Amino acid sequence: MPHTKSAAKRMRTSGIKRQTNRAAKSRLASTRHLLLEAVTKGDKTKGEEHFRAYCGFLDKAVKQGAIKANNASRHKARAAVLLKK
């Protein structure tokens, strides 16, 4: 348990931030999985649709501070290469 008021507040805020980060990363993983599924099946339209959604979720995660910008950029580039194959 925290000993001071500031430590208690810090514990609350970090808990909330942790939940939002986990939700964002979970959403990214789910969308990435859908994208990979579509690519392996060879479904071009579904793949493009999931790619757009994935890029949007990556940008949103960067805006929220869940992941860093370079990390998102790298994931977008790799997903684009997968989609082109």
MDAnalysis code that builds the backbone (N, CA, C; Angstrom):
import MDAnalysis as mda
import numpy as np

u = mda.Universe.empty(255, n_residues=85, atom_resindex=np.repeat(np.arange(85), 3), trajectory=True)
u.add_TopologyAttr("name", ["N", "CA", "C"] * 85)
u.add_TopologyAttr("resid", np.arange(1, 86))
u.add_TopologyAttr("resname", ["MET", "PRO", "HIS", "THR", "LYS", "SER", "ALA", "ALA", "LYS", "ARG", "MET", "ARG", "THR", "SER", "GLY", "ILE", "LYS", "ARG", "GLN", "THR", "ASN", "ARG", "ALA", "ALA", "LYS", "SER", "ARG", "LEU", "ALA", "SER", "THR", "ARG", "HIS", "LEU", "LEU", "LEU", "GLU", "ALA", "VAL", "THR", "LYS", "GLY", "ASP", "LYS", "THR", "LYS", "GLY", "GLU", "GLU", "HIS", "PHE", "ARG", "ALA", "TYR", "CYS", "GLY", "PHE", "LEU", "ASP", "LYS", "ALA", "VAL", "LYS", "GLN", "GLY", "ALA", "ILE", "LYS", "ALA", "ASN", "ASN", "ALA", "SER", "ARG", "HIS", "LYS", "ALA", "ARG", "ALA", "ALA", "VAL", "LEU", "LEU", "LYS", "LYS"])
u.atoms.positions = np.array([
    [0.836, -1.193, 0.000],
    [0.000, 0.000, 0.000],
    [0.876, 1.251, 0.000],
    [0.415, 2.285, -0.677],
    [1.183, 3.534, -0.695],
    [1.116, 4.248, 0.661],
    [2.173, 4.959, 0.982],
    [2.260, 5.653, 2.270],
    [1.809, 7.106, 2.176],
    [1.908, 7.707, 1.003],
    [1.545, 9.120, 0.863],
    [0.401, 9.289, -0.120],
    [-0.214, 10.485, -0.065],
    [-1.314, 10.786, -0.987],
    [-0.837, 10.776, -2.435],
    [0.337, 11.301, -2.663],
    [0.849, 11.376, -4.036],
    [1.150, 9.974, -4.580],
    [1.629, 9.104, -3.710],
    [1.905, 7.736, -4.139],
    [0.605, 7.002, -4.459],
    [-0.436, 7.288, -3.694],
    [-1.737, 6.659, -3.944],
    [-2.295, 7.119, -5.285],
    [-2.158, 8.416, -5.555],
    [-2.645, 8.953, -6.829],
    [-1.832, 8.370, -7.991],
    [-0.538, 8.274, -7.787],
    [0.330, 7.735, -8.826],
    [-0.053, 6.282, -9.140],
    [-0.410, 5.540, -8.094],
    [-0.824, 4.152, -8.265],
    [-2.121, 4.073, -9.072],
    [-3.051, 4.972, -8.787],
    [-4.320, 4.990, -9.523],
    [-4.100, 5.344, -10.988],
    [-3.343, 6.395, -11.235],
    [-3.148, 6.849, -12.614],
    [-2.357, 5.835, -13.434],
    [-1.351, 5.216, -12.807],
    [-0.570, 4.238, -13.557],
    [-1.408, 2.998, -13.857],
    [-2.337, 2.666, -12.972],
    [-3.238, 1.536, -13.221],
    [-4.157, 1.801, -14.394],
    [-4.675, 3.015, -14.475],
    [-5.556, 3.397, -15.581],
    [-4.778, 3.395, -16.896],
    [-3.570, 3.952, -16.861],
    [-2.721, 4.007, -18.056],
    [-2.375, 2.597, -18.536],
    [-2.115, 1.693, -17.579],
    [-1.788, 0.311, -17.911],
    [-2.959, -0.354, -18.623],
    [-4.171, -0.102, -18.162],
    [-5.347, -0.694, -18.791],
    [-5.531, -0.187, -20.210],
    [-5.352, 1.113, -20.433],
    [-5.522, 1.661, -21.781],
    [-4.444, 1.130, -22.724],
    [-3.198, 1.018, -22.211],
    [-2.112, 0.484, -23.041],
    [-2.370, -0.975, -23.408],
    [-2.831, -1.756, -22.446],
    [-3.111, -3.172, -22.717],
    [-4.239, -3.316, -23.734],
    [-5.269, -2.467, -23.616],
    [-6.382, -2.526, -24.566],
    [-5.901, -2.194, -25.976],
    [-5.076, -1.155, -26.095],
    [-4.567, -0.744, -27.405],
    [-3.708, -1.845, -28.018],
    [-2.837, -2.442, -27.219],
    [-1.947, -3.488, -27.733],
    [-2.723, -4.749, -28.084],
    [-3.770, -5.032, -27.328],
    [-4.606, -6.193, -27.624],
    [-5.341, -5.988, -28.942],
    [-5.843, -4.772, -29.140],
    [-6.537, -4.445, -30.394],
    [-5.582, -4.573, -31.571],
    [-4.339, -4.132, -31.387],
    [-3.333, -4.259, -32.448],
    [-3.062, -5.725, -32.775],
    [-2.920, -6.537, -31.755],
    [-2.625, -7.957, -31.973],
    [-3.777, -8.641, -32.699],
    [-5.006, -8.315, -32.314],
    [-6.174, -8.925, -32.957],
    [-6.250, -8.539, -34.427],
    [-6.040, -7.265, -34.709],
    [-6.113, -6.791, -36.088],
    [-4.971, -7.365, -36.916],
    [-3.769, -7.466, -36.316],
    [-2.628, -8.056, -37.018],
    [-2.930, -9.510, -37.364],
    [-3.560, -10.208, -36.434],
    [-3.912, -11.608, -36.670],
    [-4.902, -11.726, -37.832],
    [-5.898, -10.847, -37.879],
    [-6.866, -10.864, -38.981],
    [-6.186, -10.572, -40.316],
    [-5.242, -9.633, -40.296],
    [-4.501, -9.282, -41.507],
    [-3.681, -10.482, -41.998],
    [-2.974, -11.127, -41.106],
    [-2.160, -12.281, -41.492],
    [-3.024, -13.419, -42.006],
    [-4.191, -13.615, -41.394],
    [-5.114, -14.647, -41.850],
    [-5.562, -14.373, -43.281],
    [-5.943, -13.127, -43.559],
    [-6.409, -12.756, -44.892],
    [-5.293, -12.921, -45.927],
    [-4.069, -12.548, -45.549],
    [-2.941, -12.647, -46.472],
    [-2.630, -14.114, -46.778],
    [-2.648, -14.962, -45.762],
    [-2.335, -16.370, -46.001],
    [-3.416, -17.055, -46.832],
    [-4.657, -16.606, -46.693],
    [-5.734, -17.175, -47.506],
    [-5.702, -16.639, -48.932],
    [-5.041, -15.498, -49.126],
    [-4.948, -14.916, -50.456],
    [-6.107, -13.999, -50.784],
    [-6.847, -13.579, -49.785],
    [-7.997, -12.687, -49.987],
    [-7.504, -11.239, -50.028],
    [-7.391, -10.704, -51.244],
    [-6.807, -9.372, -51.444],
    [-7.666, -8.258, -50.841],
    [-8.986, -8.300, -51.064],
    [-9.852, -7.212, -50.581],
    [-9.900, -7.187, -49.057],
    [-10.044, -8.365, -48.449],
    [-10.054, -8.428, -46.981],
    [-8.706, -7.989, -46.424],
    [-7.636, -8.372, -47.101],
    [-6.299, -7.998, -46.669],
    [-6.112, -6.493, -46.656],
    [-6.554, -5.835, -47.714],
    [-6.437, -4.376, -47.784],
    [-7.290, -3.705, -46.722],
    [-8.467, -4.253, -46.498],
    [-9.382, -3.703, -45.483],
    [-8.750, -3.809, -44.082],
    [-8.201, -4.974, -43.781],
    [-7.570, -5.179, -42.475],
    [-6.278, -4.373, -42.356],
    [-5.573, -4.179, -43.466],
    [-4.354, -3.365, -43.450],
    [-4.677, -1.922, -43.077],
    [-5.735, -1.380, -43.676],
    [-6.132, -0.005, -43.358],
    [-6.521, 0.123, -41.889],
    [-7.271, -0.853, -41.394],
    [-7.677, -0.837, -39.988],
    [-6.460, -0.944, -39.072],
    [-5.533, -1.808, -39.442],
    [-4.317, -2.020, -38.651],
    [-3.491, -0.738, -38.583],
    [-3.329, -0.073, -39.711],
    [-2.574, 1.186, -39.730],
    [-3.265, 2.254, -38.877],
    [-4.581, 2.282, -38.942],
    [-5.328, 3.241, -38.126],
    [-5.155, 2.976, -36.641],
    [-5.192, 1.710, -36.254],
    [-5.013, 1.364, -34.846],
    [-3.588, 1.661, -34.385],
    [-2.614, 1.464, -35.285],
    [-1.229, 1.795, -34.945],
    [-1.088, 3.294, -34.691],
    [-1.666, 4.103, -35.581],
    [-1.591, 5.552, -35.410],
    [-2.275, 5.995, -34.119],
    [-3.394, 5.367, -33.813],
    [-4.126, 5.696, -32.594],
    [-3.318, 5.318, -31.352],
    [-2.625, 4.180, -31.414],
    [-1.803, 3.736, -30.286],
    [-0.633, 4.694, -30.053],
    [-0.069, 5.210, -31.147],
    [1.017, 6.189, -31.023],
    [0.478, 7.460, -30.395],
    [-0.677, 7.888, -30.831],
    [-1.283, 9.108, -30.304],
    [-1.576, 8.978, -28.812],
    [-2.001, 7.795, -28.382],
    [-2.287, 7.550, -26.970],
    [-1.019, 7.382, -26.142],
    [0.090, 7.056, -26.808],
    [1.342, 6.852, -26.094],
    [1.571, 5.403, -25.712],
    [0.787, 4.491, -26.274],
    [0.931, 3.068, -25.947],
    [2.175, 2.474, -26.596],
    [2.508, 2.936, -27.799],
    [3.720, 2.485, -28.490],
    [4.429, 3.696, -29.069],
    [5.683, 3.505, -29.445],
    [6.455, 4.612, -30.013],
    [6.228, 4.717, -31.516],
    [6.505, 5.885, -32.057],
    [6.237, 6.168, -33.468],
    [7.061, 5.277, -34.398],
    [8.329, 5.067, -34.076],
    [9.173, 4.233, -34.929],
    [8.700, 2.784, -34.940],
    [8.191, 2.334, -33.799],
    [7.649, 0.989, -33.689],
    [6.453, 0.839, -34.632],
    [5.557, 1.813, -34.622],
    [4.384, 1.781, -35.491],
    [4.799, 1.821, -36.956],
    [5.766, 2.659, -37.273],
    [6.241, 2.783, -38.642],
    [6.813, 1.460, -39.142],
    [7.577, 0.792, -38.291],
    [8.164, -0.493, -38.657],
    [7.086, -1.542, -38.909],
    [6.080, -1.577, -38.045],
    [4.996, -2.545, -38.207],
    [4.189, -2.272, -39.482],
    [3.960, -1.002, -39.788],
    [3.243, -0.650, -41.020],
    [4.017, -1.099, -42.247],
    [5.319, -0.853, -42.236],
    [6.156, -1.223, -43.379],
    [6.157, -2.736, -43.587],
    [6.278, -3.479, -42.508],
    [6.304, -4.938, -42.623],
    [4.952, -5.480, -43.090],
    [3.881, -4.860, -42.613],
    [2.557, -5.292, -43.035],
    [2.334, -4.995, -44.514],
    [2.857, -3.859, -44.980],
    [2.722, -3.501, -46.394],
    [3.475, -4.492, -47.277],
    [4.657, -4.911, -46.826],
    [5.426, -5.892, -47.587],
    [4.673, -7.209, -47.662],
    [4.078, -7.626, -46.553],
    [3.281, -8.856, -46.538],
    [2.105, -8.766, -47.498],
    [1.470, -7.617, -47.515],
    [0.296, -7.419, -48.354],
    [0.654, -7.465, -49.840],
    [1.844, -6.961, -50.181],
    [2.254, -6.940, -51.590],
    [2.579, -8.306, -52.146],
    [2.991, -9.236, -51.277],
    [3.401, -10.566, -51.749],
    [2.283, -11.346, -52.367],
])
